[in-house]
Amino acid sequence: MGIFKRAPRSPFPDDMFGWLEVFGRYEFDAHGSGIDGGNLWQRVGQLYEYAMSDREGFLSGLRAIVATDQGGFATFGAARLTWEMYGGEALGIPAALPLIDGGIEFKRSRGLPTALLTGYEMQRIDQLRQQRG
């Protein structure tokens, strides 16, 4: 009898939103953030197996986690994590594009010049321009 079924447990740690926010702050300003990156990179390594074994689940889970963030540091952290996991391949993964676009918008909303976008981010902007014609 399934009267009291539990929702499926997320494969992400319970503190994932907070971790993404810290990761985003670190990635935005590694030297000025005051954050020790060593522990952050350990978590990236721990998430790698999940990211590779269930790409769609990983990316949809990230989108769900940052859905309430509205373009803050957790959104940027999710975008950076996506790049770390998939590199340039992310540009060909439809489930990754909303995360990537959120990271680009994060930078744009802060008035950062194009020169501070990564090569991958510039490639994504070019993709969007080509789609618009």
N, C-alpha and C positions, 0 to 999 in steps of 0.2 A: 504494500500500500504506500502510495506516494503522497500522503497528505502533508507531511512536513519535510518535503525535499529542500535541501539547501541549494543555494545558488552555487554554480561552479566556482571553485576558488581560483583566483587569479594566479598565474605562474610568476607574477611580479611580487617582489617584497612589499609588505604593507606600507613601508615608508617611501615608496617609489616617487610619489609626487614631490615630496620634500627633497629627495635625492636629485631628481631632475632639475629642481630649482637651483640647488647648490651647484650641480654640474653646469647648468646654463651660466651661472654667475662666474664660475671658474673659466669656462670656455670663452666668455665675453671679455674677461680681463684676468688672465692667469697670473700676471705679476702683481696687479693692484688689488686683487680680490681678497688676499690674505687667506686663501683656502689652500690646504695641503692637497695637492693633486694625487698623491700616492694612493690614498684610500679610494678616491674616485675611480682610478683606473683599475683597481682590483674589482670593483663592481662591474665595470664594463666587461672585463674578462669573464666574470660569472654569468653575465647575460648572453654572452656570445653563442653558447650552445643552443639556447632557446631561439635566438635570432636566426640561426642557420637551419634549425630543424623545423621551425614553423614560422616562416617569414610573414605570412598573412596574419597569423595570430599575434605575433610579436608587434607588428605595425598597427593592427587594429587596437590592440591593448594599449599601446602608447597613445594613440589618438584618443581613446576613452579616458585615459588618465589625465591628459592635459585639456580635455574638452571644456572644463570650467575655468581654465587659466586666463583666457582672453588675451593672449599675446604677451605674457610675461616671461620671466626667466625659465619657468618649467617648460614652456613651449619651445624656447630656444634650446634648452637642454635636450628635449626630445628630438629636435632637428639635428643637433650635433651628434647625438647618439646614433641616429639613423645614418649619418655620414660615416661614423666610425665603424658601424657594422657592415655597411654595403658599399661604401666608397662611391665611385662614379656609376656603378651599377644601379644605384638608387634612382637615378634619373629615368631608368626604364621600368621602374616598379610603380604601377599606379597607386598602390596603397601607401607608398612612401611620399608621394608628391604633396599631399596636404601638410605633412610634417615639415617638409623642406620649405614649402611656401610660407608656412608659419614662421620659420626661422628667418627667412629673408625679410618678411614683413616686420618682424621684431627689430631687425637692424634698420630698416627704412624708417620705422616710426620714431627712431631715436636720432634721425637725421644723419646717419653715417654716410660718408661719401662712397661711391661705387668702388673706389680703390681699396676699401676695407672689406669688400665681399671676397669670398674665396673663389677660386677658379670654378669649382662645382656650382656655386651659387650663381656665378655669371653664366654658366652653361644653362642653368635652369631659366634664368631671365631670358636668354636667347630663345630657348624652347617656347616660352610663353609669347614672346614677340612674333615668332614664326606662326604660332597657332592663331594669333589675332590677325595676321596678314599684314 
